[in-house]
Amino acid sequence: MNPRRTLPFPSTVALTLCVAASAAAQTVSTPSPSRPATPGETVQLSAFEVTTSKDIGYQSTNAAEVTRMNTAIADIPMNVTVLNQAFIEDTMARTTEDVLEYVPGFVPTSNNDAWTVRGFANANTKFLNGFLQQESIGTVSVANVERVEVLKGPAAVLFGQGGFAATVNRVTKRPRDKAATSVRGSFGPLDSWRTELDTTGPIGGKGSPFGFRLTGVWDDGEYYRKISHQEKAFSSAVSWQISPATRLTLEQLYVKETDGGAVWRQPMFRGDPRGFRLADGTYLASGDNRQGFSAPGDLRVWKRGFAMADLQHAFNRHVQLRVQFAHDVKDQLYDETQPEQGSLTILKDAVLMPKRWRVRIQDVENLRLRSELLATFKTGPASHRALLGVSWDDSDGIAWNRDGIYNRGGLAATAAALNQRFPTASVGNRFNQYPTLSYAEFLVDVRRAGFNPFMIPPINVMNPAFSPAVPAKADRPPLPTGSRFHDTTVNHEFYFAEVASFFEERLFVTGGLRHTRTDDARFNTTTNLRTFDNHAKSTTYSSGVVYHLNREKSLTAYANANSSFVPEFQRQPDGDALKPQEGNQLEAGLRFSLAGDRIQGLFAVYEIQQANVTRPDPNRVDWFIQDDGIRSRGAEVNLNARLIEGWSVMGGYSYNDSRDTKTRARSNYAPYHMITAFNKYAFRRGVLRGLDVALGSIFLGERPIDPTPITTLGGLANTPIWTMPGEWRFDVVLRYALRTKGRVQYVLGAKLQNALDNQDIFKLADTNSVQRQPGRTLQFSLSAKF
């Protein structure tokens, strides 16, 4: 890893405040076990954090990171969803995606925790304890996660740049003052064994100022597309209640995942996701949608380390300080054969897809420091909570891509590249037809279909197991040197947010500002040349209002005007800076909490306008213009209810119409409609006491993909005339708490995903490829709590 730079001035100030707070904890007269608090001197350290003790079923009353301070959800002028521990356990979730799929409007767009929300992609939207997380391969485990907080709409004032449509924050499990341990073993949903451990309690017995929390994961087996998968994860947290007014928490997380390749999608020809229509009318079906295109020896390794220190100190009842430091490291390796879904060679009885060998390395180290001062005070009839913060983020990384060349086929028998031992450029044509050549004849000599025999051979799309063997690395054409880049990004940010309440907390007014300076540079260590050295500044805002229509707060109206931004580093030829790209939202909603808070929900409408999208100026070479991009409009309904004793339901509905302002083309992958519902009934008495039965229902409407033709084949455009259809998926979950005597409680679980085995549920698609969900899968688990 690269040597670190000296911390800049804001970070030095923050560290100084950290030391000062520790000293204050020892010197300022604060309550302690030896000196009880006097009347009016009560000090609480809950201003920044949420405790889950008030959660009832899937209903959570407060959110912390959404506003950077512990706030009742009913007082937040935004669409907030909290997926708490009860929901994570009842859905038998393993990953973030397993719980987010029940949030209306979250549409997956890759296998790497990427999604579209309200018509926008999720750039810079994944956080851990309020800290931005580096993008990575795979989906993130929830084994060490207490809750997932989802905030719809732009939120740059509190979370920084990006995230025009949503922000997802995972809150980790913290130490508890009572000892507890849980162990869960599971098999499935395909051929995978998994063990999870979670233990917590005080260090040194009851009343100790120290607490701990340990979680661990071991996973080994095979998952979708018959790819081997191994996961090892370990996290630890230690809290120290230095005094009643001061607490220090240290956390650590280490994850290593090893996959035998990637979940490559199936190629798609002429908009048909299920197979290929040949020239003579023969139809070749794609076959088992669980088969994969990886080869023996393919490897993907992802290692991640995260460490955080969190110091909180209350100077008095009205002023509290929080200083957080996070160190995040990610090492990522691809060493694999990669298919080219946009190229096909069609034989008499088979379809071939070219491949290449590639090695990609990415090592990133992030240092993040954040200091926040929270003050509560009154001015006349108003009660205020004001948050002042400063943050510094430093990202330092290496990216090295060594991509081989594709063996595409279609070469003429006289072509020099057909027998070239080490070609230096991709050889062949992207689309080829050999209507009289059988696959058996092709295997005798791959040159009959114009493939170079010394390169990575193509894969049999219909039956990958019968593809030609991939040569050992020593026998492959050598990889090019590639370019090795050293990237650095530094953000300095200052932000302010306030919540003011009036009329006995019936009316809440919120507002905030954030100023960001970003320095972004890249150095090519292969050529020893600086690729770019950019600087950008931006100021963004948020505002909102909440009004409880009655004293019971059972009916609440809210509205907000929020924004977010993405720095624009390009400049005009004369040196003038371009404006940052913005996402500006207007939203209004109505919350309800009925039947003694048993039935909670929300109805919201919104509009988001993307502004300052940079495009080449059609009238002047090397100049740019900036204009409006996507405009997204929609409505959302959330429901979280305990309808009767034992019956809980969580889900909702979303409608979205997002289009390019100029062309009126709909946003890719964004459906008009989405419906989710997770219904659970818990038997509390009788012979079925201890049994929970749950039905999960997800409807994802039609989703457009890019309509642009990619090339032609035999004079026919390979145009994706197909749109991903709307489909329902139904999951069944059974959990049974065994009746035992003693401290240990055993719970048996079973999850039947896609219970109706719907083979037409498409997860991802683009112009030339598609990925179907794997059909019906089954997962079993046994857990013990004591």
N, C-alpha and C positions, 0 to 999 in steps of 0.2 A: 504494500500500500504506500501511497505517496506521503512524504513528510508534510505535516500540517503547518499552516501559516499561523502567525501570531493573532490572538483574538483581538478584534477591533474594539473601539471605544465603548459601544453599547454593551458588548459582552463583559468588558471589564467592569462597567458600572453594575451590571447584573450580578456578577460574582461578588462584588463589594457588598451589595445589598444582602446577598446570601449570607456572607460572613457576619454582617451586622445583625441580621435576624437571629442567627445562632447565639450571638453574644447577648442580644436582648432577652433571649429566652432564659439566660442564666442570671442576668443582672436586673431586669425590670421586675418590679414587684407584681407577680402574677399568682393566681391561685395555684396551689400545689397540695399534695397529700398532707404536708406538715403545716400548711397555712391555708385553711379553707377560704373559699371566696366569700367576700362580704356582700351584703345586699347591693344590687345594682352593678356588680362587678363580673357577672357571668360572662365567660369567654367560650365561644364555640368555634370549632374548626370545620364547619359543614358548609361554608359559603361557596367552596369550589367543588365539592364532591356530593354525589348522590348515594344514599344508602338504599339497599333493596328491601329493607325490612317492611316498607310500606306497600310493596307490590302485592297485588291480589290477583292470582292467576296470571293472565297475560297483560293485566292493566298496571301500568306504571304511572305514578303521579308526577314525577319530576324528571328533568334532564339536566345534565351538567355541561358537557362540552358544547351543546347546541348554542349556548349563550356565553360560554366560558365561566359561568357561575351557576350554582344550584338554583334552578328556577322551576316553578310549577309549570307544567306543560300548558295548563289552561291560561297562563299569563303570557305565553309566547305567541307573537303575531305571525306565525309561520306554520306550515304543515309539517308536524313532527311525528315520527313513528318510532317507538322503542320496542325492540325485539329482546325481551328479557330472558333470564335463565330458564324460567318455566317453559317458554315457547321453544327455546333451543333444545331442551330435553324432550319435550313432547313430540317434536318433529323428527327426533333422532338425527339431528343435523350433525354433519361432520365439517362442513365448510361454510364460509360466508354466503356463498351462492344458495345453499340449501335453505337459508332463512330469508334472504333477500327476494327470492322468487315469489314470496307471499306478499310483497309490498306492491300494491297496484302501480303500474307504470314502469317497473324495473324490467327491462328487456335485455337478456344476455346477448352480447355481440362477439364473444370469443370464449376460450376456455381458460382465460387468465384474469378472472374477476373484472371483466370489462362489460359495460352495459350502456344502453341508451335510456335516458330518462327525459320526459317532456321534450323529446325530439332532438336532444343533444347527447353527444358522447361524453364519457366520464373522465375527462382530463383533470388530473390533480384533485381527485375526490375521495381517495382512500386514506383514512387516518387511523392511528393507534394512539389512544389516550391524548387525542388532540394534535398529534404530530403527524405530518405528511409522511406517507410511506412510499418507498421507491417502487416503481412498476416492476413486475417480475413475472416469471412463468408460473402457471398453475393457479389454483384457487386457494385461499388462505384458510387454515384450520381454525375452528372456534373452540379448541380444547381448553385454551387458557383465557377465554373471553366470557365475561360476566353478562354483557349486554351489547347490543348493536343499536346505535342511535342514528336515525336517518332523518336528514333535514332536506326537504324539497325546496328547490329554487336557489338562486345565487346567494352566497354567504361569504364574500371576500373579506368583509370587515373583521370577521372572527377567524376565518380559515385561510385567508390569503388567495392568491391568484388561481384562476381556473374554476371548474365546478359551476357552469352556468345553470345546471338543472338540479343537482342534488349533491349532498355530501354524506359520506358514510363514515362513522367513527366507531371503532371497536374499543370498548372499555374492558381492560383486563381484570382478572380476578385479583382481589386484594386480600391481605391477611384479615382474619376474623378473631374475635376474642374468645370464641368457644372452639374447642377441638372438634374436627370433623374430617372424615376421609371417605372418598368414593373411588371405586374401581369399576371399570366397565370393559368387558371384552365383547367383540362383535365379529361376525363373519358376513361378508357381502359389502355392497350390493352385487358385485360380481365375485370373482375368486380372490378375495382379500381378507386377511386376518388383521385385526386391530385391537390394541389395548390402550386404555387411557387411565391415568391416575391423577387424583386431585386430593391434596391433603393440606389442612390449615390448622392454626391454633396459636396460643400464646407460647412464647419461649420462656421457660422457667416457671411455669405454673400460673394459676389464676391471679390476676392483679398485676402481672408483669407488664412493664412498659414496652416489651418487645413482642412482635407477632411475626408469623411466617406463613407463606403459601407456596406450595410446590405443585407443579403439574408436569405430566410427561405423556408422550405419545410414541407408540411403536406400531408401525403399519407395514405389512409385507404381503405382496400378492400381485394380482393382475386386475386391471380395471379397463374401462371402455377402450375399444379398438384393440383388445388383447395385448396391451402394453404393460410390461412389468412396472411395478411401483413400490418404492420403499420410502418410508418417512420416519424420521427420528426427531423428536422435539422435546425440549426441556425448558421449563421456565421456573423462576424463583422470585419471590418478593419478600422483603423484610421491612417491617415498619418499626419505628422507634418513637414513642411518645415521650419526647425529651422533657416536656412539661405540659401542663394543661393547655398552654397557649402555643406550643410548638411541636410539630411532628415532621419526621423525616422518613420517607419511603424510598427504598431502592428496589429496582426491578431489573430482571435479566431474562432474555429469551434467546434460545438457539434452535434453529430448524435446519435440517438437512433432508432434502428430497432427491431421490434418484429414480429417473424414469428411463425405460428402454425405448426412447424415441418420443415422438410427438403424436397428437391426435390429428393427423392429417385428414382433410375432408375428401369426400368422393368428388371426382370430376363430374361436371354436368355439361351435356351437349345439347344445344338447341332448346334450352329451357326445360329439359325433362330430368327431374331429380331421381327417377327410379330406374333408368336404363338408357339404352342406345338403340335408335332405329337405324338399321343399315340400309345401304342403297338398294338392296334387293327386297326390302320389306321385312327382313328378319329382325326380330327384337331380342336384344341381349339385356336381361335384367341385371341390376347391380349386385344382387345377391345379399348375403348376410350383412346387415348394416353394422355389425359388431367387429367385422374384420378390419385389420389395420394395414397400413402401408409402410410400417417401419421394418428395418432389416436387422438380423442378428448383429450385435455389436453397436447399434445405435445407442446414444447415451445423452441424457440431459441431467445435469446436476445443478441443484440450486441450494446454496447455503446462505443463511441469514442470521445475523446477530443483532440484537437490540438491547440496549441498556439505558436506564433512565433513573435519574435522581429527582425527587419531588420534595421540596422543603416548603412547609406552610407555617406561618407565624402570625398570630393575632396580637397586635399592639394593644388593642382594647376591643370593646364590643363593636366598634364602628370602623376600624381600619385593620385590614388583613393583607398580608403579603404572600405571594406564591412565586417561587423560583424553580424552574424546571430545566434540566439539562438532559439531552438525549444523544446517544451515539448509536448510529444505525449503519450496519455493514452488510453488503450483499455481494456474493460471488456467484457468477452464473456461467455455465459452460454448455455449449451445444457441440456435440461431435456425432454427426448423423448424416444419413443419406436423405435428401429432401426431394420429394416429388414436385413436379411442375404441373399443377392442376389446369393451367391454361394451355397445355399442349397435349395432343392426342395422336396416336397412330392407330387406325381402325383396320383390323384384319377381317378375314372371312368369318371367323368365329371367336374373336377376342378383341379387346381394346387395351392398348398399351399406353402407359404414361411415363415420360422420361424422368430421370432422377439425376442428382448430382451429390457430391460429397462436400460438406462444409464444416468448418470449425469456427465457432464464435465464442469469444470470451468477453465478459463484462464484469468488472470489479468496481464497486461504488462504495464510498465512505461518506457518511453525512454526520455533521455535527450541528446540533440545534440547541439554542439557548433562548429561554423565554422568561421574562419577569413581568409580573402583573400585580398591581396594587388595587385593592377593592375597598371602596369607602361607602358607608351608608350614612345619610344625613337627611335633615328636613329643611325645607325653605317654605315658610308659610303653610299652605294646605297640602304641599307636595312632599312625598317621601321619595328619596333618591337612593339608587344603587349605581355607583359609577365605577367603571373599570378602565384603568390606564395601563397599557402594556407596551413592551418593547421586545422585539425578537430578532434573532440573528441565525440564519441558516447558511451552512457552507457545505456544498456538495462537490466531491472530488472523485473523479472516476476515470477508468481506462476502458475503452471499447476497441476490440480488435476482431475484425471480421475477415476470415479467409474462406471465400466462397469459390468452389470449383465451378466447372462449366457443365451445362446440360448436354446430354446425349439424346438429341431429339428425334433422330431417325429421318427417313425420307431422302437420304443422300443417294445420288446417282451411282451406279456401279463403277463409273469412271472417275468419281470424285476423289481427289487426293486425300481429303479428310477421313474417308471411309476406313482407311487402314493406317492412319497416322497414329503413332505410339503415344505421343503426348501432345494432343492439340492444345492450342492456347486460346481458342474462342469457341463459344457454343456452336455445335455443329448440327446441321439438319434443319428441318422446317417445323414450325409449330404444329401444323396439322397435315396429316397424311392419310391416304386410303390405299389399301391393297386388298381389293374385294375378292381376289382369287387365291390369296395366300392364307393357309391355315396356320394355327398356332403351333402345331406339331412341326410343320416345315420351318417356321421361324426359329424354333429351338435348335434345329439342326445347324443353322447358320444365321445369326442375327443380322448379317449384312443383307440378307434378302429383303428386309424391310428398311434398309438404309441406315442401320445402327452401327456405330463404331464398336468393334468387339473388345477393345482395350479399355473402354470407359465403363462407368457405372451402368449396368444394363437397366432397361425399363422394367416396370412392374406390371403384372397382369391385374388389371383393375377388377375383373370379375372374380378372380381366384388368386389372391396375392401369394398364397402358400406354394403355388406352382410357378412362381416367377423364377427367372434365371438367378443363379447364386451371385451374391455380391462379392467381388474379390476382396481379399485381405488388404489392409491399408497399404502394406508394402508393395502391392501389385497395382495400386491405383495410380493414375496420373497425379503428380505432386500438386499440392495446393499452391496458389499464388501467395506471395508475401502478404498482400493486402495492405491496408492502411491501419495503423495503430494510433488512436486518438486519445489525447489527455484532455478531458472536459472538466471545467470548473464553473460552478454557479454559486454566487453569493447574494443573499437577500438581506437587506436591512429594512425593518418594518417598525412603524410606530402606529398604534391604534388606540382608539377611545370608544367606549360604548357606555350607554346610560339607559337605565330603566327608571322612569318616574311614575309614581302611582298617586291617584287622587280619589277623593270621595270614598274613604274607607276601603281602598283597594278594589274599587269597581272599575276605574279607568286607569289603563297603563299606556304610557307613551314611551317608545323606544327610539333610539337613534345611535348612529356611530359613524366614525370615519377611520380610514386606514390609508397610510402613505407607505409606498413600497419603492425601494430602489433595488434594481436587479443588475448585477454584473455577470455577464455570461461570456466565457471564452473557450476556444478549442485550439489545441496545438497538435499538429501532426508529427508524432515522434518518428515516423518513418522517413519523412522528407525534411524534418526539422524546420517546418514552416508553420506560422500561425495562420489558422484557417479563418478565424474571426475573433474579435474582441469587442463585445457589444455592451451597451449600457442603456437602461431604460428606467423611467419613473412613472408612477401612476398613483392617483388618489381615488379611492372609491368610497361609497356611502351605503348606509342602510337606514331605513326609518319604518316605523310601524305603530299601530295603535290597537289596543284591545279594550273592549267594553263589555263587562258582564251585565247582561240585561236584567238580572235579578240578584238579590243578595246571596242566594244559594249558589250562584255561579253555575247553574245548570244549563244556561243558554248564553252563549258568548259570541259576539261578533268581532272580527279582526280584519285588518288590512295591512299590507306592507308595500314598500317600494324599495327593492334591493338591487344591488348590482354586483358584478364580478368582472374580472379582466384577465387578459393574457398579454404579456409584454410584446411589443412589436419592435424588433431590433433593426429591421431594414430602414434605410434612409433614402431620401430622394438624391439624385445626382448632385444637387447643389448643397447637400449636407443637412437639409431640413429634416427633423425627426418626424416620424409618423406616429399617429395616435395609437394607444393600445387598443386591441380588440376588446369589445365590451359585450356583456349580456345584461340587459336592463329589464327588470321584472316589475309588474304590477299584479298583486294578488289580493283577493278578498275571500273571506270564509266565515262559516258559522259552525261553532262547536256546540255539542249538546252532551249533557250528562244526566241521564234520566233514571228513574226507579232506584233512587238511593245510590247513584253512581254505578249501578250495575250495567247500564247500557250507555256506552260512550261512543262518540263518533264525531265526524267532521265532514262538511261539504265545502269545497273550495273551487274557485275559478281563477284563472291566471292568464297572463300574456307575457311572453319573453321576446324581446327584440334583440337580435344580434346586430351590433353596430361596428363600424370601422374595420370591416373585412378588407384586407389588402389584396388587390389584384393588379396585374400588369395594365398599364395605360395603353389602350389600343391605338392611340394616336401619337404617342411619343415613346421611342425606344428607351428602355432602361428607367422609365418613370413609372410611378404607381398611382393608382387611385384607391380611395377608400369609400365604401358604401355599405348599405345594409345587407345582412345575410339572411339567416333563417328567422322567420317569425313563427313562434309557437303559441298556440292557444289551446286551452283545454279546461276540463273540469275533473275533480276527483272526489270520491266518497270513501271515507275510512269508517270501519266499524270494529269495535272491540267490546264484546259484551259477555256478561254472565246471565244468560236469558232465564234460566231456572237453576235450581240447585244441581250442580254436577255438569251443566251444559255450558261450555265456553265456545265462543266463535270469534275469529279474527280474520279480517280480510277487507275487501273493498272493490271499487270499480274506478277505472280511469278512462277518460276520453281525451285524445290528443290529435290536433291537426297542426302539424308543423310543416312549413313549406319555405322554399327559397323565395325571398321577397320579389325577385325579378322574374325568374323563370316559372314560378308557381309549382315547381316540381316538389313532391313530397319528400320529406327526410327519409333517408334509407333506414330500414329496420324498425321504423316507428309505426306501430299499429294504431288504428283509430281507437280500438277498444281492448281493454284487458280486465278480467274479473278474477279475483282470488278469494278463497275462503278456506279456513282451517277450522273444522268443527270437531270438538272433543266432548264426549260424554263420559263422566266418571261415575261408576256405580259405587254408591256410598253405603249400601246396606243389602242384605239378602245374600243369596249364594254366590252372586257375582261381585260381591264387595271386594274392592281392590283392583278391578279391571277398568282400564281406560280404553275406549274405542274412539278412533279419530278418522275422519275423512277429509283429505285435502283435495281441493278442486282448483284448477288453474286453467283459464281460457286466455289464449293469446291470439288476438285477431290477425287478419292478413297484414303482412309486412312487405313493403316494396323493397326491391333491390335495385342496384344500379342498372338502368336500361340501356347503357351504351354498348353497342356491339364491340367485341374484342378483336375479331378477325374473321376471315371467311374460310370455308372448307368446300372445295368443289363448286365454288360459285354461290354457295348457300351461306348466309350470315349465321354465325353461331350466336344468335341473339337470345338472351334470356327472356323469352316471352312469358315466363312463369313468375308468379308471385307466391311467396311463402303463404300457404293457406292458414286460415284460422282453425285451431284445433283445441279440444279439451284434453286435459290430463287429470286422472284421478289416482290419488294415493290413499292407501289404507294403513293405519298404524295401530297396533295393539300393544298395550303395556299392562303387565299384571304384577302387582306387589304381593309377593308370597306372604302368607300369614305365618310368622315365626315368633318364637319367644326369644327374648334377649335383645341385645343392642343392634345387631346386624339386620338390616332390611335388604331383601333381595328383590330385584325387579327384572322380570323377563320382558323382552321387547321383540317385536317383529314389524317390519315395514315392507309393504308391497307397493313399489313405485310403478306408476303407469299400469294400474291393475287391469285395465282392459286391453293391454298390449297393443296400443295404437301405434302402428308403424309409420304413420304419416305426420308425426310431430317433428318438425324441423327446428333445430336449435340455431343454426347459423347458415348463411348462404351469401354468395356474391355472384358476380357475372358468370363464373365458370366452375363453381364448386358449391357443395352443399354438405351439411352434416345433420344426420337424423339422430334423435335420441335413441338409446339402445333398446327400446321396448321394455317389456316387463322385467323387473329385477326384484330380488328378495334379499332382505337384510335381517339378521338375527342379532340379539344382544342379551347379555346377562350382566347386571350391575349389582354392586353391593355398597351400601352406605352404612357407616357407623361413626 
